[in-house]
Every structure is written in structure tokens, then in C-alpha cells.
């Protein structure tokens, strides 16, 4: 074939290849769409529709019956921004998050290191560290409510204390934090353990040959290799801690705690919606909370993207 003929046929071949690739993508989407469709339907039904419905209700004075609601514009949002109870509950959630996230990250890492290096009974240690996470929140809350009981609880009896854990505002949130650490550390522990098992062993062998001790190997090999997992653990724990509700409510007998010291943002939202029957106002503060959670998630994605770009 001459050069001129090749020049003429080249655009036609390229066009045919583009059409063929487009047809394959369209066919793959049509086949894969049937597998994705059930999830999309459920996602739209149980996530998108409630979200849109909540946004609509936030602009009304709807009550729990759903009848006689009228449009009030931004009045609910104005009231929320000037509501001291809302800000107090948000502060309690933020305080809980600041206590839980660093502690659970460090504890999960140390427990994973311990379980990873133990030779005998390794499966038993892993089971013990992870098993509390399998308990329902009500079981964990009731268990630690009994342990923190000032009169009959094991905590004060074993350590010789007389601390009013659940009746004093200075200790109530701390009791919820301790319960949460014991109950949820297993999930982050499992993430760290899986990441530790994925670190190549030859890195440690090369470091030993170079004279690096255990501390240097952890600082220069283990921690850098676990950077992404640590970021994931922190992000997940922040999102989960900001939404704390179950254990705090169960331990305080479904109340806000002494002087409202354990009333979290989620609990306050439910109180407004199902105790005060102000569904419109509860929807407004829920939307505000949704925006805060979304901002945290987007900030995490932005930081991760910048870190990946800096590492290239």
C-alpha cells in the first residue's frame, strides 16, 4: 500500500476505532446498569428523597402530624442560629469528638502492633480486641452504666473511688467517652492490623541490616506506610463521633445527662422533632448538621488530594 493510500485510510480507521470504543462503552453501561439499578432505586428512596423532604420541611412550621404546615421561609434557620441549646449540644458533640478521635487512633494502633507481633495465642488477642465492636450499642451502654454505678459499680469498687460518674456533669461525658473507646476501638484496630500485615517484610530486614533499632523501624517504616490508613481512621472517627447518640442516651437513661452535659446534637434534634413535635425546626437544624458533616468530609478529601499531589 502506498503512502498516499495510508494517509487517506488513517482517519477512517481512527474514526471506526472511536465508534467501536463508544459502542463497547454503551453496551457495557447498558449491561451494568441493570446491576446498579436496584441500588440506585433504594438510594433514591431512602437517602435522596428523605433529604429533599427534610429540606422542604425546614422551610415550614410542620408538626409531627404533618398537617397544617405553612411556609415560614428562613425563620427556622434564624431561630437555630440564635438557639443556645443548639450551640451547647453542638459543643458537646465537638468536645466528645476531640476526646475520642485522638485516643481511639492511638489505642487502635498500639493494639494492632501488639496483636501483630504476638506469636502465641494471636487469634485470641485479635478476638478479644475486636469482640466489643460486635455488641449492640444498647448492650455496651447498659454494661458500662452498671460498671460506672456509684454504689454498686465495679469501677469505683476496684479502684477505691467515690466518683459520681453518671450524676456529675464533670464526669458524665468522660464516662461516655470511656465506653465509646472500649466499644468501638475494635473497628479501627482491624483496619490497622490489616495494613500492618500488608507492609513488606523485606523493608524491616533491610533496616535491621543497616542497624536500625525497633524505634527507628517504627518511625521510618511503619508509621509512613500507615499514613493513608491513619487518615482513613481519623476521618471515619470524626464523622462517627460527631453523630454520637446511642451510648450517651442509654447510659443517661434516655435523658440529657446531669445539667444537659451529655446532650449531643443528634439527641437535641430528636428532642425537638419527637418531644416538642417541631418537625420543621428539627429539619432545619438537621440540615445545618448535614452541612457541617459534609464540610468535614470535603475537607478530608481536599487534604488527601493535596497530599497525593505533593507526593508525586
C-alpha positions as CSV (number, residue, x, y, z in Angstrom):
1,X,0.0,0.0,0.0
2,X,1.4,3.4,-1.0
3,X,2.0,6.2,1.5
4,X,-0.8,8.3,-0.1
5,X,-3.3,5.4,0.4
6,X,-2.3,5.0,4.0
7,X,-2.7,8.8,4.6
8,X,-6.3,8.6,3.2
9,X,-7.3,5.5,5.2
10,X,-5.8,6.5,8.6
11,X,-8.6,9.0,9.5
12,X,-11.2,6.4,8.5
13,X,-9.6,3.8,10.7
14,X,-9.3,6.2,13.6
15,X,-13.0,7.1,13.3
16,X,-14.0,3.5,13.1
17,X,-12.0,2.7,16.3
18,X,-13.6,5.6,18.1
19,X,-17.1,4.4,17.1
20,X,-16.2,0.9,18.2
21,X,-14.9,2.0,21.6
22,X,-18.0,4.2,22.1
23,X,-20.3,1.2,21.2
24,X,-18.5,-1.0,23.6
25,X,-18.8,1.5,26.5
26,X,-22.5,2.0,25.7
27,X,-23.1,-1.8,25.7
28,X,-21.1,-2.2,28.9
29,X,-23.2,0.6,30.6
30,X,-26.4,-1.0,29.4
31,X,-25.5,-4.4,30.8
32,X,-24.0,-3.0,34.0
33,X,-26.9,-0.6,34.5
34,X,-29.2,-3.5,35.4
35,X,-26.9,-4.5,38.3
36,X,-26.7,-0.9,39.6
37,X,-30.4,-0.1,39.2
38,X,-31.6,-1.8,42.5
39,X,-29.0,0.2,44.5
40,X,-29.9,3.4,42.7
41,X,-33.6,2.9,43.4
42,X,-33.0,2.1,47.1
43,X,-30.5,5.0,47.4
44,X,-33.0,7.4,45.9
45,X,-35.9,6.1,48.0
46,X,-34.1,6.1,51.4
47,X,-31.5,8.8,51.0
48,X,-32.3,11.3,48.3
49,X,-36.0,11.5,48.9
50,X,-35.7,11.9,52.7
51,X,-33.0,14.6,52.2
52,X,-35.1,16.6,49.8
53,X,-38.2,16.1,52.1
54,X,-36.2,17.4,55.0
55,X,-35.0,20.4,53.1
56,X,-38.6,21.2,52.3
57,X,-39.8,20.8,55.8
58,X,-37.0,23.0,57.1
59,X,-38.8,26.0,55.5
60,X,-42.1,25.2,57.1
61,X,-43.6,25.1,60.6
62,X,-44.7,21.4,60.2
63,X,-45.5,19.4,63.3
64,X,-45.3,15.7,63.9
65,X,-48.7,15.1,62.4
66,X,-47.7,16.6,59.1
67,X,-51.0,18.6,58.8
68,X,-51.4,22.3,58.6
69,X,-47.8,23.1,57.7
70,X,-47.2,26.6,56.4
71,X,-44.2,28.1,54.6
72,X,-42.1,30.2,57.0
73,X,-39.0,30.8,54.9
74,X,-35.7,31.1,56.8
75,X,-37.3,31.6,60.2
76,X,-36.3,28.1,61.4
77,X,-32.7,28.8,60.4
78,X,-32.6,32.2,62.1
79,X,-34.0,30.7,65.3
80,X,-31.5,27.8,65.1
81,X,-28.5,30.2,64.8
82,X,-29.7,32.0,67.9
83,X,-30.6,28.9,69.9
84,X,-28.2,28.5,72.9
85,X,-29.3,24.9,73.4
86,X,-28.4,24.0,69.8
87,X,-24.9,25.5,70.2
88,X,-24.5,23.8,73.5
89,X,-25.4,20.4,72.0
90,X,-23.0,21.0,69.1
91,X,-20.3,21.9,71.6
92,X,-20.9,18.7,73.5
93,X,-20.6,16.7,70.2
94,X,-17.4,18.6,69.3
95,X,-16.0,18.0,72.8
96,X,-16.7,14.3,72.6
97,X,-15.1,14.2,69.2
98,X,-11.9,15.9,70.4
99,X,-11.6,13.4,73.2
100,X,-12.4,10.2,71.3
101,X,-10.6,10.6,67.9
102,X,-7.0,11.0,69.2
103,X,-7.5,8.4,71.9
104,X,-9.1,5.8,69.6
105,X,-6.5,6.3,66.9
106,X,-3.6,5.8,69.3
107,X,-5.2,2.9,71.0
108,X,-6.1,1.1,67.8
109,X,-2.5,1.5,66.5
110,X,-1.0,0.2,69.8
111,X,-3.4,-2.8,70.0
112,X,-2.7,-3.6,66.3
113,X,1.0,-3.5,66.9
114,X,0.6,-5.8,69.9
115,X,-1.6,-8.3,68.1
116,X,0.7,-8.2,65.0
117,X,3.8,-9.1,66.9
118,X,2.4,-11.6,69.5
119,X,3.4,-15.1,68.5
120,X,1.4,-17.3,70.8
121,X,-2.4,-17.1,71.0
122,X,-2.5,-14.5,68.3
123,X,-6.1,-15.3,67.3
124,X,-7.3,-15.0,70.9
125,X,-5.8,-11.5,71.3
126,X,-7.4,-10.4,68.0
127,X,-10.8,-11.8,69.0
128,X,-10.6,-10.0,72.4
129,X,-9.7,-6.7,70.9
130,X,-12.4,-6.8,68.2
131,X,-15.3,-8.5,70.0
132,X,-16.7,-5.4,71.9
133,X,-17.4,-3.8,68.5
134,X,-19.8,-6.6,67.7
135,X,-22.0,-5.7,70.7
136,X,-25.2,-3.6,70.1
137,X,-25.0,0.0,71.4
138,X,-27.7,-0.7,74.0
139,X,-25.7,-3.7,75.4
140,X,-22.5,-1.7,75.6
141,X,-24.3,1.3,77.2
142,X,-26.1,-0.8,79.8
143,X,-23.0,-2.7,80.7
144,X,-20.9,0.4,81.3
145,X,-23.8,2.1,83.1
146,X,-23.7,-0.7,85.6
147,X,-19.8,-0.5,85.8
148,X,-20.0,3.3,86.5
149,X,-22.8,3.0,89.1
150,X,-21.5,5.0,92.1
151,X,-22.9,2.5,94.6
152,X,-22.6,-1.0,93.1
153,X,-20.3,-0.4,90.1
154,X,-17.1,-2.2,89.6
155,X,-15.1,0.8,88.6
156,X,-15.3,2.7,91.9
157,X,-15.0,-0.6,93.9
158,X,-11.8,-1.9,92.2
159,X,-10.0,1.5,92.2
160,X,-11.3,2.6,95.6
161,X,-13.0,5.7,94.2
162,X,-16.2,7.5,95.0
163,X,-16.6,9.3,91.7
164,X,-20.2,10.1,90.7
165,X,-19.6,9.2,87.1
166,X,-23.2,9.4,85.8
167,X,-24.6,12.1,88.1
168,X,-22.0,14.8,87.9
169,X,-21.6,17.0,84.8
170,X,-17.8,17.0,85.2
171,X,-17.6,13.2,84.7
172,X,-20.7,12.2,82.7
173,X,-19.2,12.9,79.3
174,X,-15.9,11.3,80.3
175,X,-17.9,8.1,81.2
176,X,-19.5,8.2,77.7
177,X,-16.0,8.6,76.1
178,X,-14.5,5.6,78.0
179,X,-17.5,3.5,77.0
180,X,-17.1,4.5,73.4
181,X,-13.4,3.8,73.4
182,X,-13.9,0.3,74.7
183,X,-16.8,-0.4,72.4
184,X,-15.6,1.0,69.0
185,X,-11.8,0.7,69.1
186,X,-12.1,-2.8,67.5
187,X,-13.0,-1.4,64.1
188,X,-10.0,0.9,63.8
189,X,-7.9,-1.9,65.3
190,X,-8.9,-4.2,62.5
191,X,-8.0,-1.5,59.8
192,X,-4.6,-1.0,61.3
193,X,-4.0,-4.8,61.7
194,X,-4.8,-5.4,58.0
195,X,-2.5,-2.5,57.0
196,X,0.4,-3.8,59.1
197,X,0.1,-7.2,57.5
198,X,0.4,-5.6,54.1
199,X,3.8,-3.9,54.8
200,X,6.6,-5.9,53.0
201,X,8.8,-7.7,55.4
202,X,12.0,-7.0,53.4
203,X,11.8,-3.4,54.4
204,X,12.3,-4.3,58.1
205,X,15.0,-6.8,57.2
206,X,16.9,-4.2,55.2
207,X,16.6,-1.7,58.1
208,X,17.9,-4.3,60.6
209,X,21.0,-4.8,58.4
210,X,21.5,-1.1,58.4
211,X,21.5,-1.1,62.2
212,X,18.1,0.5,62.8
213,X,16.5,-0.4,66.1
214,X,12.8,-1.1,66.8
215,X,12.0,2.6,67.4
216,X,13.6,3.7,64.2
217,X,11.9,1.0,62.2
218,X,8.5,2.1,63.6
219,X,9.1,5.8,62.9
220,X,10.7,5.5,59.5
221,X,8.9,2.4,58.1
222,X,5.7,1.6,60.0
223,X,4.2,5.0,60.5
224,X,4.8,6.3,57.0
225,X,3.4,3.1,55.5
226,X,0.3,3.5,57.7
227,X,-0.3,7.2,56.7
228,X,-3.3,6.5,54.5
229,X,-4.9,4.2,57.0
230,X,-4.4,6.7,59.8
231,X,-6.1,9.4,57.7
232,X,-9.0,7.0,57.0
233,X,-9.3,6.1,60.7
234,X,-9.3,9.8,61.7
235,X,-11.9,10.7,59.1
236,X,-14.2,7.9,59.9
237,X,-13.9,8.5,63.6
238,X,-14.6,12.2,63.3
239,X,-17.8,11.5,61.2
240,X,-19.0,8.9,63.7
241,X,-18.1,10.8,66.8
242,X,-20.0,13.9,65.6
243,X,-23.1,11.8,65.3
244,X,-22.8,10.2,68.8
245,X,-26.2,9.3,70.2
246,X,-26.8,5.7,71.2
247,X,-24.4,5.1,74.1
248,X,-24.9,8.6,75.6
249,X,-28.7,8.2,75.6
250,X,-28.7,4.7,77.0
251,X,-26.2,5.5,79.8
252,X,-28.1,8.5,80.9
253,X,-31.5,6.7,80.9
254,X,-32.6,8.4,77.8
255,X,-32.1,11.8,79.2
256,X,-29.7,14.7,78.5
257,X,-27.4,13.8,81.4
258,X,-26.7,16.0,84.5
259,X,-27.4,19.6,83.7
260,X,-27.6,18.6,80.0
261,X,-23.9,17.8,79.9
262,X,-24.3,14.8,77.5
263,X,-27.0,16.2,75.2
264,X,-25.5,15.8,71.8
265,X,-26.6,17.4,68.5
266,X,-28.4,14.4,67.3
267,X,-30.2,14.0,70.6
268,X,-31.3,17.6,70.6
269,X,-32.6,17.2,67.1
270,X,-34.7,14.2,68.1
271,X,-36.0,16.1,71.2
272,X,-37.2,19.0,69.0
273,X,-38.8,16.7,66.5
274,X,-40.4,13.9,68.6
275,X,-40.7,15.6,72.1
276,X,-41.5,19.2,71.2
277,X,-43.2,18.0,67.9
278,X,-41.5,20.8,65.9
279,X,-40.6,18.8,62.8
280,X,-39.9,21.9,60.7
281,X,-37.4,23.3,63.2
282,X,-35.8,19.8,63.7
283,X,-35.4,19.5,60.0
284,X,-33.7,22.9,59.9
285,X,-31.1,22.0,62.5
286,X,-30.6,18.6,60.8
287,X,-29.8,20.4,57.5
288,X,-27.3,22.6,59.4
289,X,-25.7,19.5,60.9
290,X,-25.7,17.8,57.4
291,X,-23.8,20.8,56.0
292,X,-21.2,20.6,58.9
293,X,-20.7,16.9,58.3
294,X,-20.4,17.4,54.5
295,X,-17.8,20.2,55.1
296,X,-15.7,17.8,57.3
297,X,-15.8,15.1,54.6
298,X,-14.9,17.6,51.8
299,X,-12.1,19.0,53.8
300,X,-10.8,15.5,54.3
301,X,-11.0,14.8,50.5
302,X,-9.2,18.1,49.8
303,X,-6.4,17.4,52.2
304,X,-6.0,13.9,50.8
305,X,-5.8,15.2,47.2
306,X,-3.2,17.8,48.1
307,X,-1.1,15.2,49.9
308,X,-1.2,12.9,46.9
309,X,-0.2,15.8,44.6
310,X,2.7,16.8,46.9
311,X,3.9,13.2,46.9
312,X,4.2,13.0,43.1
